[in-house]
Amino acid sequence: MNNFYIYKFDYKEKLISISSTVIFCNNTIIDEINLRDELKKFYQKNSQTDKVFVIGGTYLSERMKEVFLTNQKDTFKAIPRREDTALYDSIYLFTFDKNRSLKLINKKQKFNDDFEKNLLNEGLQNIFIDRGGLVETQGTHHYVFPSGKHCDKFLRTGNILLYSSEIYFIAFCLLKHLDDKKHNQIYCDSSSINSIALALSELKNRFNDKEHFSQIPIESFSSYEGLYKNDLNYKKNALLIISASTSGNILNYITKLHQEISRSNIVVLYFLDIDNRISEIKENVLCNLTKTEKNPNGINLYSSYKKDECKLCQTGSYPVEVSGDVFLLEKPKINPILIGVSDADSKLSKFVEQFKSSNYLNSVLKTNYKENDATNKYEIYIDYSEILDGIKTDRYPKYKEKLDAYINQFVPSNTRFIIHLKDNSSKELAQYTFDKIKNNYADSKLPIIISQDAKLSKEISINCDGSVLVVASCISNGKNLLYLSRALRNFEKLRVVYFVGISRMNNSTDLKVLKSNLKQGNYGPETSTYVEIESIHCLNKSKSSAWLQELNFIKDMITVINDDGKYLSSRIYFNQRKEAIINSSDFKKKGLTQELFFPTVTVTPYKQLKIRNNFAFWNFDDYVNQVCQSDIYFTISNILNSLRNSDKIEKSLKQSSFVRNLISPGNFNRFNDGIIQASILRSSNPEELSYSIDYKMSLEMKNILETLIKYHEEEQGEALLEFLYAIAIRKLSLKEEHLVEVLQFLESHCSNDIIRCFTLFIQKEIIDKDKDDFKRVTDNKNIF
């Protein structure tokens, strides 16, 4: 929807860090239903803040009071329960006029001189960074600008203009630069930012009487080429909007060639201070993107090079010309990635060895489960309750030894409270910790166990001193810890220790940021303590997991079977498969450990995929006929996740417009266990298996598929259904001619009804539909 622009803004009041939510109302009306929905989405991704700042035009002042003050309980019902500070006291309503002057209309508080500047700069910067304004290569290519300079980064404002609320926020910030009595023409350095100029003109008109409405003419001078060609003559009544600059030289260039125009008539939307010139041009800069101590969320400075001295070219990076808003490149560079042992996280093998299943039981590493959530499921789920149960029977001795040692070392002797996150395993870890330390306390001094859901102001005295232990069994993003961190700020005399059983953040950067935020406080970056027993980086995806996607596929498959009428008996299998996935969400099962993949269906009973000896990524033995499928899936998923977060130029699964890193078809020859192949297919993303973009790789994949089909009744072809499933859901793609040949090969070599169901589905839902879509587009073109 994005009918409102909502962002976070952190600042300081008398050296105290304050977090805030900023809500910009860009329209002339406020739709409360849309507002509630957008606030709900915002707080699903962000922790609760200390204050809420609302910004709207003077024409919205009464409506803002109604929505954000009178109806505040309904408006903010998506925000988690607030502690101590009344919601009413934390809301600040600002209106702006035609010159962008902000006025606080519901309080008398005054903010320091830098407050408004930083508030707006953060909002502008957030749009630029979140919407991909910094075009950055992954090292395989770099940019060549019309000036001749080479660089691996590029500021492109045209990328960020996706939502009207954000476009209007930029226009709102520009209001003071547009004098409607003086300016009667707006020039943009690129047509890609004309929408900002249009929004600016419309926004200015909101403050005029209808009889004085006027649409200021807007023209583009075509970015670099327009400047160098000098076709336009800018007059003193023109406002020039420059999309971005890293030097500010463009200001001197324009005023030198067009002496009638005043420098004050030029505005640079986004500026990165590579040449340390901000003091000279700060009045002309709308948003300073430069990362500094005062702007920690900004962009780091980067280097550019002359052609003959380009360090990027020297490393083999491919130079790509930039012309206007268009990047000129014939076709993307295709980079096949062959997975190797060195790609695995150094901790991975020991982690799996510690928590692997035994005799197909006692699984810790699972898939497709999230507690108390019917719609979202973690693709990777770590069952911490199983670990705590196993400790009781000596199943995880190394983990128990480390857990107990950390409790002894890091739980303070003056611990007054143990607050646990609301999941059951966090509650169990809190109780385990309590049982370990209770003998150290007199009965009257025992720590009190509190749930995250409790209202802390009722459980803890505001002047209570001592320590509080915040316990989390397993964290994937740390959002609940951040929520508690904010709530505990009110108890200034309590020292906070965050105690985490297993950290499973997506990457080291995310974990580092989380730790930094949790530990920051009144006494600097080490005010609070963060402790984790184990840490492993893995996928934290919980929406549209591989198995939720399969449920949708099965529904479509049954429809295709019913419509065709040939393989009706196969519906029994697909319905059984559906029930197995649905039943895995049961609280006792807590996800899938076996039956993650389609089995071998050419034997009766169907044969589940199993790992064989010499699994390259494990440095331990005795796992055959012991571990579950989910242990293998966890391992492969972890390796692909590591590749997606890798900074190695030559070996990464990061994607860009000019370099496509694909999982090489050769991996399916290198790893010929069906369960490994299936794990690669299930845990990959469509762009990583998009062989249709390269003829040679598509042909290689076609040949591999035909080999699997030829030996589908033997071990070599045991994962055939997983390959067909990947094609059926458009995850694995081939050139159309190759896909047609694969289906013809299937028809002539496979008679099994379930396999033929996949053939039928791919023919009907992929090949035939693509032909229909192409015909529809062609017919529409002919009409016009």
N, C-alpha and C positions, 0 to 999 in steps of 0.2 A: 504493500500500500504506500508507505512513505509519504503520508500527507502532512507529517510534521518532521522537522529535523531535530533529532535528540542525540546528544553527545555528553560525554563526561568531561569535566573540567576540574582539575586539582589546583589549589592555590594555597597561600599561607595567610593567616590572620595572626599577627603578633607572634610570629615564629611557629605557630601551630598549623599543621597540615590539615586542610579542609578538602573534602571531596564533594563534588556537586554534580547534579544532573541538570543540563540545560535543555529547555524545550523551546524551540523556535516555531511560532505559529505563522506560517507564510501566507495563509489565505485570509479572506475577508470574513470568513465564518469559522467556527470551531465545531467540528463534528465529534461529539463526545464518544460515540461508539468506536469510531476509528482511533481516537486518541487513546482510549482504554486498551484497545488491541495492540497499538504500537508501544505503549508503555509496558504491556505484558511481555512482548517480544524483547524489548530492551533489557528488562530486568531478568529475563531468562539467560541472557548472555553476560550481564554485568551485575556486579555486587551493588548492594544498597549504598546510597551516599548520604552525607550529612545534611546537605541542603539541596533545594530545587529552585532553579532560576527559570522563570518563564518570560519570554520576550514576544511582544506583538505590537502592531501599529496602534496609534492612539485611538483609531476607530474601533479597536477591540477591547478597550479598557474595562467597560462594564461587563462584557461577556467573559473576559478573563477572570474577573472577581467571582462571577457566578460559577464558572466551571472549576476553578482551582481553589476557591475558598469555600463558597456555600456548598458545592457538591463534591468536596474533596474526598470524602470516603468512597464515593462511587468512582471518581476519576482515578484514584490511586489504589484501588483495591488489589491490583496485581503486585504491588510492592510487598515484600516480606514484612512481617510484623516489626514495627519500629520499637526501639527500646528507649524509654525515659523521655526523650525529647518529643514533644507533641508535633504531629505532622504540620499543624497550622503554623507553628512558629518557625518552621524550616522552609516555608515557601516565600519566594520573593518575586513580585510581579513588576516587570519593566515594560514601559511603552516607549516607542520611538516615534519621532516626527519625520518630516520630509528631509531634514538635514542629518538624520541618524542620531540625534541627541537622545540619550537614554534617560528615563525618569522612573524612579522607584515609586510605585503608587500605593503600596500597602504597608510600608514601614518608613521609619525616619532614619534608619541606619545609613551611614556614609561609608563608602569604600575608598581605598587609597587610589592614587592617580593611575597606577598601572593596571588596576583591576579590569577596567573596560577593554583596554588594549589587549591584555592577555586573554580575556574571555573570548573576544572575537578572533584573535589570532589562533587560539586552540581550535575553535570551531572550523575555521577555514582550513587549517592544517590537517585536521581530522578527515575532512572530505578528501583532500588531496591524497593523503596516504592510504586511506581505506579504499578509495576508488581506483587506485593504481595509477596515480599521476606520475610517480617515479617509474619510468620504464627502465628496467634493469636487466641486463643480460646475465646468463649463467656461465659466462666465460668462453663459450664456443664461438661467439660473434661479438662485435662491438659496432658503434655508430660512427659515421663520417659526416660531419655537418658541412653546410655550404661554405663556411669559413675555412674549411680544410682541417679543422681539429678532429682528433680521434678521441672517443670516450666510450666507456661501457655503461653509461647511464644517461638518461635523457628526461627532462621535465616536459611532460605533455599534458597540459590542462584540458585539452579536448577529451581525454580519457575519462575525466571525473564527472562529466555533466550527464548523469543518468537519471536523477530524480528532481522534479520541480521544486520540492521543498529545499533541497540543497542549492539549487541554482538561485532560488530567491534569497537564500541566506547570503550567498556571495553578493547578490545585487543589493541587499540591505546594507552590507558592509561598505558598498560603493556609494551609498546615497550622498554622503557629504562631499564627494568629489564631483557630483553632477549638479551644476547650477543651471536650473531650467530658465533663468532669466538671461543667462550668458551663452550657454551651449545650445546650438541648434543642429549639431551633427556629431555622431559617434563613429569613430573608426576602430575596428578591431584588427589585431595583427593576424588573425586567423578566423576563417568562417566557422570553425568549430566552436568558438566562444560567442558567436552572435546571439545565442540564446540568453546569455548573461546580460547583454546590452538590452535585449527586448524586455527581459524581466525588470531591469533597472528603470527603463522608461515607464513601464506599466506601474511599477511600485511608486514612482514619483507622482504619477497621475492620481493615485488614490487620495492624495492630500490636496488635490485641486478641485475646484468646482467643475461640473461637467462641461460648462461652456468654455473652460480653459484647458480641457483635455487636448493633448497633442502627442502624436507619435513621432519621436525624433528619428530622422533618417539614420540608418545604420549601414555601414559599408566595411568590407574587409579589404586589406591591402595584401592578402595572400602570403602571409608569413614572411619567410626569408626573401623570397624572390621579389615581393612587392617593395621591400625596403631597398634592396640593391638596385632595382630597376628605376625607382623614384618616379613612378608614373603619377602619383597624387600630389596635390599641393595643399598641405594642411594649413588652415587659417586659425586665427586666434579664438574663434568661436567653436572650435572642435575639441572634443574630448577623445583622447587616444587611450585605448585599453590594450596593454601588452599582456599576453597570456602568462609568460614566465621568462625569467632571466637568471643567469648565474654570474653576471659581471656588472650589469647596469650600464654597459657601454652603449646600449641601444638609445638611452636618453640623450647622450651627447650626440650620437649619430643623427637623430631626428632633429634636434634643435639646431644643429649646424647646417643641415640641408634646408630646413623650414624655419627661417628666422622669425617669421610672424607668430609662430606658436610659442606660448609660454611653457616652460618646464612644468609648471603647476598643473597644466592641462593633460599631463601624461601620468597614467597609473599602471604600475606593474602588479598584476594580481598575485603572482607567486615569485618569491625571490630566494635564491640560495647564495649565501655570501662567500663564494669561493675566493674572491679577491680582496676580502676584508674592506668593503666599501659601503657598508650599511649606513654609517654615520653621514655619508655624503648624500644618500638618496632616500633616507628613511621616510621622508614626507611623501615620496612617490610610490612607496611599497605598501600594498594592502596586507600581505601576509609574509612574514619572514619565516621560512622553513628551516633555517639553520639550527642545528642541534647545539645547545649551549647548556650551561648549568641552570639558567633560568627557563630554558625551553627543552626539557629532557626528552620530549616526545618528537623532537624535530628530526631532520635528516642529516646524517653525517656528511661532511664535505668530501668531495672526491676529486680525482685528478683528470686532466685532459692532456693530450699530447699532440705535438706537431707530427706530420706524416713520417718524416725521416727519423723521428726519435720515439715512435710509438712503441711502448713496452708491450702493449696488447698484441700488436702484429708480430712482435718478436716471440711471443709464446704460442703462435699459431692460431690466434683468434681471427675470425673471418670479418673483414670490414663491410658494413652495410650502409649504403648511402641514405641519408635523410633528405627528403625534398618536400618542403612544405609540411603538411601533416601526414605525408605518405612515406612509409618505409619501403624502399625499393629492394626487392629480393625475388629472384625467379621462383624458388621453391624452398621450403624448409630443409635444413640439413637433418638427415635421418641418422640417429645414433643408436645402434642396437646394443643393449646392455646384457652381458653374459654374467649371471650371478655366480659369485665365488665365495669361498669360505671367509675371505678377508672382509666381506661386506657385512658380516654379522656383528652385532654389538659384542664387545669383548666380554660383557657380563652374561650374554644370552645362554650359553651352554650350562654354566654353573647354576643359573637361575632355574632353568628347566629341570636340571638334574635334581635340584632341591625339592621341586614341587610337582614332579611328574606323577602320573597315575601309576598304580600298582595292581597288576592282575585285572586291568580294565576297570578298577574301582578307585575310590578316593580321589577323584579329579578336582584339582584346584583351578587349572587353566581351562576355561570353558568358552562357549560362544552363545550369542543370541539370548542374553538375559539382562534385565534391569529391574531392580526391586521396585514394586509398587508403581509400575508404569506399563499400561496396556498397549501403548502405541509405539514407544521407542525401546530399542534393545541394543545393548552394547555388543558390537561385533566381537570384541574381546572382553571376556568377563573373568575376573579373578575372584574366586570364591574364598574369601578370607575366613568365613565361618568354618569351612573345611580345614583350614590350617589350624585354627584354635582347637577344633575337635581332635585333629591328628596329634597335636602336642600332648594331649591327655594320654595317648597310647604310644608315645615315643616315635611317631612317624616322621617328624621334622626336627630332629635333634639339633642341627646346626642353627636353624632359625630360632628355636626356643632358647638356645644358649645366648644368642645375640640379643634377642628380645629382653630376656631377663637382665642381661648386663646393661642394656640401655635404660631399663627401668631403674636399676640401682644407681646408674651414673647421672641421669638427666632429670628424674622426677625430684623436685625440690622437697626438702624436709618440712617446709612450711606450706605445702600444698593445701589449700582450703577447699577447692572445688575441682571436680573432674567433669568437664563438659564434653559430651560425645555427639558426633553427627547423628542424624536421625535414622540411618540404616541400621539393621539388626547387628551386623558384624562389628560396627563401631561401638555399639552398646556392649557387645560381648568383650571387645578389647578393653573397654573402660572397666568392666567388671574384673577382668583378668588382672589388669594393672592394680586395681584397688585391692584385690586379694593378696597381691605380692607385697604391698606396702602397709597393709592395715596393722600389722604387728608392731610397726614403728610408732604408732600413735596411741594415746590414751583414748578410751571410748568416747569421751566428750570432745575430742579434737579430730575425730575421723573426717577425712575429706567427704564432701557431699557430692554424689553423682547427679548430674543434671543433663537433660536432653537439650539438644539444639532448639527444639520446638518450644521449650519453656520460655516464659517471660523473665528475662534475667533480672530486671529491676525488682521483681517480687522475690527472687531467690537469693540475691546478693545485695548486701548493704552498700550504698554508694561510697562509703568511707572505709570499706573493708580492705585490710592489707594482707599481704602474703602472696601466694602464687596460685594460678589457675592452670590446670592441664587440659588442653583441648585435644581430644582424641579422635583420630580418623583411621579407619581400618585400611582404606584404599582410596586414593584420590586420582581422578583423571583430568580435572581442570582446576581444582582448588577453589571453586566459586563459593562453596559453603564455608570454607575456612576464612575467606575474605569477608563474608557476611558477619561471621562471629568476630573477626578482627575489628570491624567497624563498631559492632555492638559493645565490645569490651573497652573501647576507648573511654567510655564514660566512667570506668572504674580505674582512676589514675594510680591508685596505690597497689593495684594487683599486677604482678609480673606474669607474663603469659608464656607458656611453653607449648608449642604445637608438636604433637607426638603422632607420627604417621606410621602405620604398619607397613604399607607398600605404596610408594609413589610410582604411578604409571602414566606420567604426563607424556604428551606426544613427542617432545624433543627437549634437549638440554636448555635451549633458550627460554621456552615457556616455564620450565621449572625454576630457572634462575630468576626470572621476573617475579614469579609467585613468592619465592623465598624472600626476595628483596622487599616486596610489598608487605608481607606478613611481619617481617622483623623490624621494619621502620617504625619509629615512634618518637616520643618526646626527647629521648636521649640519643637520637641518631640512628644509623642503619643497623645497629645490633641491640636495639632496645628489647626485643623479644627473641625467643629461642625457637629454632625449627630443628626437629630431629626426625629422621626417617630410618626405619630398620633396614628396608631394602628399596632399591630403586631400579626400574627398568623402563625404557622408553618404548611405548607401543601405541598403536592406533586407538584413539579415544572416540571414534565414531559411534553414535547411538541412533542416528536417524537413517532410514533406508538401508539397514544392514543386509548382508548377502542373503539371509534367510527370510527376512521380511519381503525382500524382492522376489525370492523364490515362491512365496505364497501367492503373490500377484501373478507370477508366471503360471503356476499350477491352475489357477482360476481360468486364465486365458487358454491354457492347453486343453482343459476339459471342454471349454466352449468350442474349440476347433474340432476336437474329436466328435462331439455331439453333432456339429454341423456337417461333418464329412461322413460319419456313420460307419467307417471301415473298422476301426479298432476299439469298439465300445467296451470290450472286456478289459482294456488297459486302464480304464477309469478307476478300477479297483486299486491298482498300484498307486496311481497319483493321489487318490483320496487317502490312502494309508500314509503316503509320504506327507501330505498336508497335516494329518493328525499328529504325526511324530513331531513336526516342527511346532505346532500349536501346543502340544502337551509339554514340550520342553520348557515352557514358561511357568510351569507349576513351581510353587515355592520350594517343594522338596527336591525337585530335579535341578532347579536353578540353571537352566540352559542345556545346550547340546554338548555331549562329550563323544558320543558315537553317532553314526548315521548323519554326519555332517554333509556327506556327499552322496551323489547317485551311485548305486552299487553296480557290480557286474551282473547283468540280467540274463546272460546266456546260460547260466547254470541255475539249478533249483536245489535248495533255496538260494535266493540271491546272495552274492558274496560281497561283503563289505571290504572296502579298501584298507589295506594294512601296510605298515612300514616293514621293510626288510633290513637285513644287516648292512652295516657300513654307511649309515646316514652321516653325510659329510659335516653337518653342522653341530653334531653332538660329540663331545670329548669323553663319553662314558659308554659303557656296554650294558648288556642285560636289559634291553628295552623291548626286544622283539617279543610279541605275545604278552606284553605287559602294559604298554602305554596306550592311551586312547587317541582317536583321530584328532581331538582338540589339542593335544600336546604338539602334534606335527603342525597343525594349522597355526597355532600360536607362534611357533618357530619361524615359519615361512612369512607370516604376516609381519613379524618383527623385523625380518631382514628387508622386506620391501619398504617398510616404514623408515628404516635407517637410510635406504637409498633415496627416498623422497626428501629426506632432510640432510642429505650429504652435500658438502661444499666442494667435493672433488669435481673438477671440470670434466674430467674424462669418464667419470662413472657416477651418474646421478639419474634419478627418475623425475627431477624437476623439469617442467615443460616451459617453453616460450614460443612466441610466434615464429621464430626462425630456427629453432632447434627442437626436434621431437625425439625424446628419449624413449625408446620402445624396449620392452622385454624381448630379447632376441628369441626367435623360434628355436634356436639352437639349445636353449635351456631345456626344451622338452625331449631332446636327445640326451643331453648331459644327465638329467635327472629322470630316469625312466621308471621309477616307482610311481604307480598310478596315484597314490595318495599325495606325493609331492607335486605332481603335475596338477592335481585337483586343487591343492592348497594355493599354488601360484595363480591359477585361474580365478579362484574365489576371492583371493585377497588383493587382486590387481584392480586397477581402474581402467575404464574403457580407453582412455587416451594412451595407456601403456600397452594395449593389445590392438592398436589401430593399424593393422598391417595393410589396410586398404589404401593407405596414402603412399605406399611404395611397392611398385610391381615386383621387385626382386624378393622382398620380404614376404609379400603375399604368396608368391610362388613357392617359397621355401616352406611356409606354413601349410599350404595346400598339400605339398608332398608328405609332410609329417602326418597330416590328417588321413591321407590315403593309406599310409603305412598302418596307422592305428585301426582303420577300418578293415584292412586286409587281415590283421591279426586280432580282431575284436573278441575272438573266443579264447585267446591266450593272454598271459600276463602282460604282454607288450601293449595290448589294447584295452586294458582293464578300466581306464579312465575315459573311454570314448564318450560316454554320456555327459561327462562334465565339459568336454570340448564342445559338444553339440549344444549343451545348455548355454555356454558362454556365447555361442553364435546366436542362439535363439533370443537372448535378452539384449542383443546388440552390444555386448561387451567386447567380444573378439570379432573383428571385421576383416574381410578379404575383398579383393577386387571381385566384381560381380561375376566375371567369367570363371574365376577360380572357384567361387562358391557354387556355381552351377555344376562345374565338373565334380566337386566333392559330393554333391547330392546325387548325381548320376552314378558315381562310384558306390555310394551307399546303397542305392536301389539295386545294384547288380551283385552286391556282396553280403547284404544283411537282410535276413528274413524275419528277425525278431520283431514282434509287434510294438514293443515299447520303443525300440530304436527307430522303427518306422514312424512312430508318432512324432518324434523329433524332426524327422525328415519332412513330414507333412507340415508341421508347424513352421519350420524355416521357409518352406516353399510358399505357404499361404501368407505368413505374417512378415517375412523379410523380402523375398524376391518379388512376389506378386504385388505387395503393397508399394514397394519402391517403384515398380513399373507404373502403377496407377498414379502415384504422386507425381512422377515425371510427366506422365501424359496430361495430368490436370494442369500443371504449370505451363506446359507447352501450349495447351488449348487456350489458357488465359492470355498468354502472350499474343496468340493469333487474333484474339478478340480485339485487343488494343492496337 
